[in-house]
Amino acid sequence: MDAIKIVDFSKSYGNVLAVKNLNITIAQGEIVGFVGKNGSGKSTTIRSIMNMIFQSSGTIQVLGLDSVNDAKELKKKIAYVPSEASFQNNITAHKLLKFCLQFTTYDDSKIQELAEYFELDLTKKISDLSLGNRKKVSLIQALLKESEIIILDEPTGGLDPLMQHKFFQLIIKEKEKGKTIFLSSHNLEEVEKYCDKVAIIKDGELVDYLDMATVSLTKRQTVSYETRDGKKVDFDLEKDINEVIKELSKLDLTYLEIKTKAVTDEFIHYYKEEVK
């Protein structure tokens, strides 16, 4: 059984078509990245999976259940972190999270464990927390829940680099338990590093669905150099590197760099506007 299966999904807001005929299948136990520019349809898709909004056409199934007809049952199986979470301001983080425990099977010690891991002061009121610490509250709230699928919409926004790293170490442990993670992010480096597959959406349409293991194996090297007369050249390395070095040795170089081309470089062209 697939973890998430999106078939011919479209969503319109009046005359504006936000998502068009989207088809994505996510296997259980995968970390799948969901990338695209602002307004490309990522959050619309995620909110439809969560049954917060309804699709205009098509179907979404999660663990074999329909996102609309079986929404109540599905909410027991999914943990969700929105890109922007709103909480009641005049209570402490601890009281808020204890309230969340009423909907889970975890005990109070799980709150303390996660708070220590994320370095969150539970005694502070929500109104006194920084953006990054509010994000930590949102992450802890989701991770308190015993779920089969974790859906994350820009989960590391507001977190410092060290905390981003700690967050993904925890997510990897969740994956090792067999959980499925669907991750929307603008941080292409973290997508490349941690995701098994990446769905790329542009203007509401799926333009690529990459298997990162295959992509990593086909990474190419790039060569950049500058000659003494100011000529700058960049190109992908497509022949034997030793032959290229021999050719370059004949030039009067002031700069030379040969590096492996990051997958993020491949992502970037999907973000660019087409030249009219």
C-alpha positions as CSV (number, residue, x, y, z in Angstrom):
1,M,0.0,0.0,0.0
2,D,1.2,3.5,-0.9
3,A,1.7,6.0,1.9
4,I,0.3,8.9,-0.3
5,K,-1.3,8.6,-3.7
6,I,-2.4,11.8,-5.5
7,V,-4.2,11.2,-8.8
8,D,-5.2,14.0,-11.2
9,F,-5.5,16.5,-8.4
10,S,-6.5,20.0,-9.3
11,K,-7.5,23.0,-7.2
12,S,-9.0,26.2,-8.4
13,Y,-9.7,29.5,-6.6
14,G,-12.4,31.1,-8.7
15,N,-10.8,31.5,-12.1
16,V,-7.3,30.9,-10.8
17,L,-6.0,27.3,-11.2
18,A,-3.5,26.8,-8.4
19,V,-2.8,23.1,-9.0
20,K,-3.4,21.3,-12.3
21,N,-3.6,17.5,-12.7
22,L,-1.0,16.6,-10.1
23,N,0.0,12.9,-9.9
24,I,2.4,11.8,-7.1
25,T,2.9,8.4,-5.5
26,I,4.9,8.2,-2.3
27,A,5.9,4.8,-0.9
28,Q,5.9,4.0,2.8
29,G,9.1,4.7,4.6
30,E,10.4,7.4,2.2
31,I,11.4,11.0,2.8
32,V,10.0,12.8,-0.2
33,G,10.8,16.5,-0.9
34,F,8.3,18.9,-2.4
35,V,10.0,21.9,-4.0
36,G,8.9,24.9,-6.1
37,K,8.7,28.7,-6.0
38,N,6.3,30.6,-3.8
39,G,2.8,30.2,-5.2
40,S,3.6,27.1,-7.2
41,G,1.0,25.0,-5.3
42,K,2.9,23.3,-2.6
43,S,0.9,24.4,0.4
44,T,-2.4,24.0,-1.5
45,T,-1.5,20.4,-2.1
46,I,-0.5,19.8,1.5
47,R,-3.6,21.4,2.9
48,S,-5.7,19.3,0.6
49,I,-3.9,16.1,1.8
50,M,-4.8,17.3,5.3
51,N,-8.5,18.0,4.3
52,M,-8.2,21.6,5.3
53,I,-9.3,22.6,1.8
54,F,-11.1,20.5,-0.8
55,Q,-9.8,19.6,-4.3
56,S,-11.7,20.8,-7.3
57,S,-11.1,17.4,-9.0
58,G,-9.0,14.3,-8.6
59,T,-8.4,12.1,-5.6
60,I,-5.9,12.0,-2.7
61,Q,-5.5,8.7,-0.8
62,V,-3.4,8.4,2.4
63,L,-2.6,4.8,3.5
64,G,-5.5,3.7,1.3
65,L,-8.0,6.0,2.8
66,D,-9.7,8.9,1.0
67,S,-8.6,12.4,2.2
68,V,-12.2,13.7,2.2
69,N,-14.4,10.7,3.1
70,D,-12.0,9.3,5.7
71,A,-10.6,12.5,7.0
72,K,-11.4,11.8,10.7
73,E,-9.6,8.5,10.6
74,L,-6.6,9.9,8.6
75,K,-6.0,12.7,11.2
76,K,-5.1,10.0,13.7
77,K,-2.4,8.7,11.4
78,I,-0.8,12.0,10.3
79,A,1.4,14.5,12.1
80,Y,1.5,17.9,10.5
81,V,3.8,21.0,10.8
82,P,2.4,24.1,8.9
83,S,4.7,26.7,7.5
84,E,3.3,29.2,9.9
85,A,1.6,28.0,13.1
86,S,-0.6,30.2,15.3
87,F,-0.9,29.4,19.0
88,Q,-2.7,31.0,22.0
89,N,-0.2,33.6,23.2
90,N,-1.0,33.9,26.9
91,I,0.0,30.3,28.0
92,T,3.3,28.7,28.4
93,A,4.8,26.3,25.9
94,H,4.4,23.5,28.5
95,K,0.7,24.1,29.0
96,L,0.1,24.2,25.3
97,L,2.0,20.9,24.7
98,K,0.2,19.2,27.7
99,F,-3.1,20.1,26.1
100,C,-1.9,18.4,22.9
101,L,-1.1,15.3,24.8
102,Q,-4.8,14.8,25.3
103,F,-5.0,13.7,21.7
104,T,-2.0,11.2,21.9
105,T,-0.9,8.2,23.8
106,Y,2.4,9.8,25.0
107,D,3.0,10.8,28.6
108,D,4.3,14.1,30.0
109,S,7.9,12.9,29.9
110,K,7.9,13.0,26.1
111,I,7.4,16.8,26.2
112,Q,10.5,17.2,28.5
113,E,12.5,14.9,26.3
114,L,11.8,16.8,23.1
115,A,12.1,20.2,24.7
116,E,15.6,19.3,26.0
117,Y,16.5,18.0,22.5
118,F,15.3,21.2,20.8
119,E,16.6,23.4,23.6
120,L,13.2,25.0,24.3
121,D,12.3,26.8,27.5
122,L,8.9,25.3,28.4
123,T,8.3,27.9,31.1
124,K,8.1,30.8,28.6
125,K,4.7,32.1,27.3
126,I,4.2,31.7,23.6
127,S,4.1,35.5,23.2
128,D,7.6,35.7,24.6
129,L,9.1,33.2,22.2
130,S,11.2,34.1,19.2
131,L,10.2,32.9,15.7
132,G,12.6,30.0,15.9
133,N,11.4,28.9,19.3
134,R,7.8,29.1,18.1
135,K,8.8,26.8,15.3
136,K,10.3,24.4,17.9
137,V,6.9,24.3,19.6
138,S,5.2,23.4,16.3
139,L,7.7,20.6,15.7
140,I,7.4,19.2,19.2
141,Q,3.6,19.3,18.9
142,A,3.8,17.2,15.8
143,L,6.4,14.8,17.1
144,L,4.4,14.1,20.3
145,K,1.9,12.3,18.1
146,E,2.2,8.6,17.3
147,S,1.8,8.8,13.6
148,E,2.5,6.8,10.4
149,I,3.1,9.9,8.2
150,I,4.7,13.2,9.0
151,I,3.9,16.1,6.7
152,L,6.2,19.1,7.0
153,D,5.6,22.5,5.4
154,E,8.9,24.5,5.6
155,P,9.8,22.9,8.9
156,T,13.2,24.5,9.4
157,G,12.2,28.1,8.8
158,G,13.5,30.2,11.7
159,L,15.8,27.5,13.0
160,D,19.5,28.1,13.2
161,P,21.9,25.8,11.3
162,L,22.7,23.6,14.3
163,M,19.1,23.2,15.2
164,Q,18.2,22.4,11.5
165,H,20.8,19.6,11.7
166,K,19.4,18.2,14.9
167,F,15.9,18.3,13.5
168,F,16.9,16.2,10.5
169,Q,18.8,13.7,12.7
170,L,15.5,13.2,14.5
171,I,13.5,12.9,11.3
172,I,16.0,10.2,10.0
173,K,15.2,8.2,13.2
174,E,11.5,8.6,12.5
175,K,12.1,7.2,9.0
176,E,14.1,4.3,10.5
177,K,10.9,3.4,12.4
178,G,9.1,3.0,9.1
179,K,7.4,6.4,9.0
180,T,6.9,8.4,5.8
181,I,7.9,12.0,5.6
182,F,6.6,14.5,3.0
183,L,8.7,17.6,3.2
184,S,8.0,21.0,1.5
185,S,11.1,23.2,1.6
186,H,12.9,26.0,-0.1
187,N,16.2,24.8,1.3
188,L,17.5,22.8,-1.6
189,E,20.6,21.7,0.2
190,E,18.6,19.9,2.9
191,V,16.3,18.4,0.2
192,E,19.4,17.0,-1.6
193,K,21.0,15.7,1.5
194,Y,18.0,14.0,3.3
195,C,15.3,13.1,0.7
196,D,15.0,9.8,-1.1
197,K,12.9,11.4,-3.8
198,V,12.0,15.0,-4.9
199,A,8.8,16.2,-6.6
200,I,9.3,19.5,-8.4
201,I,6.2,21.6,-9.0
202,K,6.0,24.7,-11.1
203,D,3.0,26.9,-11.8
204,G,0.8,24.2,-10.3
205,E,2.1,21.3,-12.4
206,L,4.6,18.5,-11.6
207,V,7.6,19.0,-13.9
208,D,9.9,16.3,-12.5
209,Y,10.0,13.5,-9.9
210,L,13.6,12.6,-9.1
211,D,15.0,9.5,-7.5
212,M,17.9,11.1,-5.5
213,A,20.0,7.8,-5.5
214,T,19.9,7.8,-9.3
215,V,20.6,11.6,-9.5
216,S,23.5,11.3,-7.2
217,L,25.1,8.6,-9.3
218,T,24.9,10.8,-12.4
219,K,26.4,14.0,-10.9
220,R,28.7,15.7,-13.3
221,Q,31.8,17.7,-12.6
222,T,32.1,21.3,-13.7
223,V,35.2,23.2,-14.7
224,S,35.7,26.9,-14.2
225,Y,38.8,28.9,-15.2
226,E,40.0,32.4,-16.0
227,T,43.0,33.3,-18.2
228,R,45.4,36.1,-17.7
229,D,43.7,38.2,-20.3
230,G,40.4,38.1,-18.4
231,K,38.6,35.4,-20.3
232,K,36.2,33.3,-18.0
233,V,34.9,29.9,-19.0
234,D,32.6,27.4,-17.3
235,F,31.6,24.0,-18.7
236,D,30.4,20.6,-17.7
237,L,33.1,17.9,-17.7
238,E,32.0,15.3,-20.3
239,K,35.3,13.7,-21.3
240,D,38.4,12.2,-19.5
241,I,39.6,14.6,-16.9
242,N,43.2,13.9,-17.7
243,E,42.7,15.0,-21.3
244,V,41.0,18.2,-20.1
245,I,44.0,18.9,-17.7
246,K,46.4,18.5,-20.6
247,E,44.4,21.0,-22.7
248,L,44.2,23.5,-19.8
249,S,47.9,23.3,-19.1
250,K,48.5,25.0,-22.5
251,L,46.6,28.1,-21.3
252,D,47.9,31.0,-19.2
253,L,45.6,30.5,-16.2
254,T,45.1,32.7,-13.2
255,Y,42.2,30.6,-11.8
256,L,41.0,27.0,-12.1
257,E,38.3,25.1,-10.2
258,I,37.0,21.6,-10.8
259,K,34.1,20.5,-8.6
260,T,31.2,18.1,-8.5
261,K,28.0,19.7,-9.7
262,A,25.5,19.8,-6.8
263,V,22.0,18.5,-7.4
264,T,20.8,21.9,-6.2
265,D,22.3,23.4,-9.3
266,E,20.0,21.2,-11.3
267,F,17.0,22.3,-9.2
268,I,17.6,26.0,-9.8
269,H,16.6,26.1,-13.5
270,Y,13.1,25.0,-12.5
271,Y,12.8,28.1,-10.5
272,K,13.8,30.5,-13.3
273,E,11.3,32.3,-15.4
274,E,11.1,31.3,-19.0
275,V,12.7,33.8,-21.4
276,K,10.0,35.5,-23.4
